[in-house]
Amino acid sequence: MNDTSFELRAAQTLESIVEALEALEALDDTEIDLIDGVLTLEFDDGSQIIMNRQAAANQLWMASPDGPAHFDMRDDGWKNDKTGEDLADALGGALSRKLGSRVAIVI
């Protein structure tokens, strides 16, 4: 994937994630910011989930209470480079564990 293609896909993905998160009532009290390609979710207790693009690696990175994860763009979407887990599933799982109820993310 060339740099322009990566930047476009990464930006579109992060924007889609923001839209999906803002539609979730369970996150009404969560601060959601997307600034310069860095998506930050800050919870009432001060904990955070942060996602950002890493252009040098052509990856999206996610830091959450579960630990770090790196995602590569494949034909079937963004996949964890170690486990193959889908980005939406990984984010939904991290949110579910954080909030104590099932959260499904569709991007």
C-alpha positions as MATLAB code, in Angstrom:
seq = 'MNDTSFELRAAQTLESIVEALEALEALDDTEIDLIDGVLTLEFDDGSQIIMNRQAAANQLWMASPDGPAHFDMRDDGWKNDKTGEDLADALGGALSRKLGSRVAIVI';
ca = [
       0.000    0.000    0.000;
       1.460    3.378   -0.923;
       1.659    6.250    1.563;
      -1.283    8.173    0.106;
      -3.523    5.124    0.083;
      -2.581    4.282    3.669;
      -3.223    7.823    4.920;
      -6.624    7.919    3.229;
      -7.725    4.518    4.533;
      -6.433    5.225    8.041;
      -8.205    8.606    8.185;
     -11.465    7.117    6.905;
     -11.260    4.287    9.425;
     -10.638    6.592   12.375;
     -13.517    8.859   11.308;
     -15.814    5.829   10.963;
     -14.820    4.673   14.433;
     -15.654    8.097   15.883;
     -19.095    7.994   14.239;
     -19.724    4.491   15.598;
     -18.594    5.461   19.096;
     -20.660    8.642   19.207;
     -23.758    6.590   18.380;
     -23.304    4.373   21.453;
     -25.334    5.443   24.502;
     -22.943    3.495   26.727;
     -20.261    6.068   25.860;
     -22.328    9.206   26.549;
     -20.051   10.118   29.477;
     -16.859    9.326   27.578;
     -14.823   12.080   25.954;
     -14.090   11.160   22.328;
     -11.574   13.265   20.401;
      -9.968   12.810   16.995;
      -7.157   15.310   16.521;
      -4.396   15.036   13.901;
      -4.962   11.323   13.389;
      -5.025   10.455   17.095;
      -8.298    9.124   18.496;
      -8.578    9.379   22.267;
     -11.363    7.970   24.413;
     -11.149    9.219   27.979;
     -13.342    7.642   30.620;
     -14.653    9.190   33.860;
     -11.974    7.384   35.892;
      -9.198    8.921   33.750;
      -8.336    5.738   31.873;
      -7.973    5.967   28.110;
      -8.046    4.043   24.873;
      -5.883    5.661   22.218;
      -5.722    4.823   18.519;
      -3.405    6.390   15.990;
      -1.904    5.794   12.595;
       1.729    4.795   12.218;
       2.597    5.752    8.652;
       6.116    4.316    8.760;
       4.674    0.873    9.516;
       1.414    1.321    7.535;
      -0.482    0.328   10.667;
      -3.134    1.561   13.057;
      -2.070    1.212   16.676;
      -4.343    0.871   19.679;
      -3.346    1.292   23.316;
      -5.925    0.173   25.855;
      -6.018   -1.265   29.373;
      -5.655   -4.643   27.600;
      -2.259   -3.576   26.243;
      -0.989   -2.472   22.836;
      -2.163   -3.846   19.483;
      -1.038   -3.133   15.921;
      -3.326   -3.531   12.899;
      -2.414   -4.062    9.246;
      -4.784   -3.347    6.346;
      -5.632   -6.580    4.550;
      -8.190   -7.373    1.864;
     -10.801   -8.080    4.544;
     -10.044   -5.052    6.761;
      -7.722   -3.995    9.562;
      -6.338   -7.073   11.341;
      -4.158   -7.480   14.418;
      -0.674   -8.287   13.142;
      -0.185  -10.982   15.807;
      -3.621  -12.539   16.367;
      -5.527  -11.714   13.169;
      -8.369  -10.216   15.221;
     -10.421   -7.573   13.440;
      -9.947   -3.969   14.626;
     -13.668   -3.484   15.323;
     -13.757   -6.674   17.406;
     -10.638   -5.685   19.349;
     -12.017   -2.228   20.122;
     -15.439   -3.641   20.996;
     -13.810   -6.165   23.315;
     -11.707   -3.513   25.063;
     -14.793   -1.330   25.523;
     -16.867   -4.276   26.746;
     -14.301   -5.130   29.406;
     -13.979   -1.465   30.411;
     -17.726   -0.819   30.637;
     -18.771   -4.217   31.987;
     -21.332   -4.826   29.234;
     -21.132   -6.010   25.647;
     -20.224   -3.332   23.130;
     -20.253   -4.046   19.400;
     -18.503   -1.679   17.004;
     -19.388   -1.631   13.300;
     -17.018    0.301   11.043;
];
